[in-house]
Amino acid sequence: MLPAHEHRLIAAESAMPAMRRVIDPECVSAWIGVDAQRIYVRYRPGAAVVATYRVHDTLLTVETLADPKKLRDKSRGNWPIGELQFGQRTDDGIAFWEYPNDRELPQATPGDAPLLSYKPQRRIVVKDNFEGISVVRKFHTRDEYTHYKDTVKAIKPYGSLSLQQRVSKDRASRSISYKWLEGKPLDPHPDARTAERVGHALAKLHFGKALRLPQQTRDDECKMLRSAARFAAQLLPEHSERVMSLSEALCETLQKRAFRPRPIHGDLKPSQIVVGDDIGLIDFDRAAQGDPAFDIGSLLANCTCEAMLDSYFSAFKEIPNIALQTACALVRSLPDPFKSGSLSWPSETIALLERAEGTLTDSALPEINDALRAPSAKLIRHKPGRRAAIECGGVVTKIRAKGLDEKAASVYQELNKQALPFATPRQIRHLPHMRAIEFEKLDGVEVEGLLFNGNETIAQLAGQALASLHTAKIRVDREHTVNDEFEILKARLVDDIELLSACEAALNRLAEADVVAIHRDFHPGQLMMQPNGVLAVLDFDLMAMGDPAVDVGNFAAHLVEAAIRGKKVANTAVETFSKSYHGAHGPALLNNAAVYRALTMARLVSIARERDDRRPYVERIRAAALLELTEGSK
């Protein structure tokens, strides 16, 4: 019995009243008098549907079109009668033909050659012989023959690589023959050694040369993504918003990710990798110059082949976009369960959708998942859509959605030149393919836990450290102005006009101050006490030239806000911090420090609204912020 989800499709397709007789295996079986197994469906809503069935040892294809005249016109001609005694004909709004009849492939003459693959109205693939050698012979439509006849000859791999060599082409039959590669298709769950061999082979392909191959751009990739998503959304309207939202998020990220064009297979699946004495690659119909991660992602979406990456990267160099392209490949595969003829395609499609959704921690930062491939890697900080930090093997990798932060990189270089009384992370290297910078991990105890449990000494050390930063002769190529501060507050407090107005008034009370290098995000969470007793200051990514009171006010506000949330902050911690800072000749003006403390409190209101653990304290934090903002105006 036809499942309910297919009845729904049929009921919605008023333009093709014969649709059920095309896609229902029971209808087809009753019509021809023998069991028919559906193995392929192609569907264009409102226009056409075609299905192929396996009947005994041959194939029967059934089609209907929204335009009955077009259907009749295309099915005219004399067609040979085969095993099923049908040939090709029309009958009450449907056309049907038995293999190898096909109106788009009338020149195909496969004879008794074993059939390998048949896509109705597109191609026939058989195993054949040519001058005494085994070949794969492909019969194409006119357009595809012109496009594919020289594709594989355009690829020049880096080193020896077993590609499916073209041995002949025949314009009359529009067929191309390729040398048969001995071996078995790659298992979807290969052993580690096989996966390593595959990785090495793909590296040779990608770092070779290509002559006359078409370019596959990001626009092309997005077109494929959106097409697959629209089709899946039409099949599963209850999940349409989910599907389209994911597709658009991936397209947006793809357009922001650069790549160096390389020769790519363009449709890589385990069935197109032959494992024998050598690793062979076949079926280059979609070969192009494009993002090599497109191939890697396509393969990872279809098999567990992680060991491939180690071999791939050790042979050449790492490439970006692998996790992103894996998610994209899963979205592109959403129509596959339906097209394969499966009657349980909804559950299979939803499973693919869930895999696609779960592939990326953050669709705007797919590099997170690339960095998390190492078994010991862990995500230690994450601001969705903006930045993240991953720790692995004594190294912290900081990723930024906007790309490699050249200004932050120069900041750390400058800090390492200074003789500062506190420790800072040592920059190891830039990772442009990851949009990231690697730092040496500093060991120690997080200061936040100490401060929030009454340790007042830490407040004193923090004040001294900040003063030494502000008095150091550091220049960085970035500024933080009063206008910048207000723009941040506007974005944070767009729905709280009262608080934003109070912030604007407070900003007008700021006195002119000397500009120095400021941390710009100085709070207890950025401090660590090392085993040797030296304080470490972390995360200088936002460092800029600005009013030193920004840092002083920010740190003090975090102490006040933590106390409101019930942390055991010493009553005199803020005063101790301030006295220590000024005692060490910190240049921040007292009035400005009070204003920035109030402004930070207002910003922390917005953060509290976003976080479940802080949401119960929103009103109390907001009341404290308003009080501090208005007290200064009296």
ABEGO torsion letter per residue (X at the ends): XBBAAAAAAAAABAABAAAAAAABAAAAAAAAGBBBBBABBBBBBGABBBBBBBBEABBBBBBBBABAAAAAAAABEBBBBBAAGAEBBBBGGBBBBBOABBAAAAABBAEABBBABBBBGABBBBBBBBGGBBBBBBBBBAAAAAAAAAAAAABBBBEBBBBBBBABBBAAAGBBBBBBBBEBBBBABBBAAAAAAAAAAAAAAAABBBBGBBBBBAAAAAAAAAAAAAAAAAABAAAAAAAAAAAAAAAAAAAABBBBBBBBAGABBAAABBBBABBBBBGAAABBBBBAAAAAAAAAAABBAAAAAAAAAAABBBBBGAAAAAAAAAAAAAAAAAAAGBAAAAAAAAAAAAAAAAABABAABAAAAAAAABAABBBABBBBGABBBBBBGGBBBBBBAAEBBAAAAAAAAAAAABBBABBBBBBABBBAAAGBBBBBBBBEBBAAAAAAAGBAAAAAAAAAAAAAAAABBBBBBBBBBAAAAAAAAAAAAAABAAAAAAAAAAAAABBBBBBBBBAGABBAAABBBBAAGBBBBBGAAABBBBBAAAAAAAAAAAAAAAAAAGBBBBAAAAAAAAAAAAAAGBABBAAAAAAAAAAAAAAAAAAAAABAAAAAAAAAAAAAAAAAAAAAAX
